Amino acid sequence: MRRSSFLLTLIPLPAAFALQTADDDRIYDEVRIKLVRDSDVKGGTFTVEVKDGVVTIKGVVEKEKARVKAEKLAKKVKGVKSVVNQLQIRPVR
């Protein structure tokens, strides 16, 4: 009997992992779309990573306004728990 209950508790873990991965994939797609479509942010070079609902944005933008806006856009996506903004500002020469 103990073996059965132990095995039953392990079964939901892969399902929960699959759901989290699917949710992270959806968040990734939505954040990328928002960044590409926004006129203040468009033109920057971005890398977006999502793990357990935490979005990390890396790359380069031209202005502080774009850096702040990118973070705000990412935070608006459903399921985002927090945003780590690692964008650097490099003005066009």
Summary of the structure (lengths in Angstrom):
residues: 93
radius of gyration: 18.0
end to end distance: 71.3
largest distance: 71.3
contacts: 251
relative contact order: 0.17
helix: 51%
strand: 25%
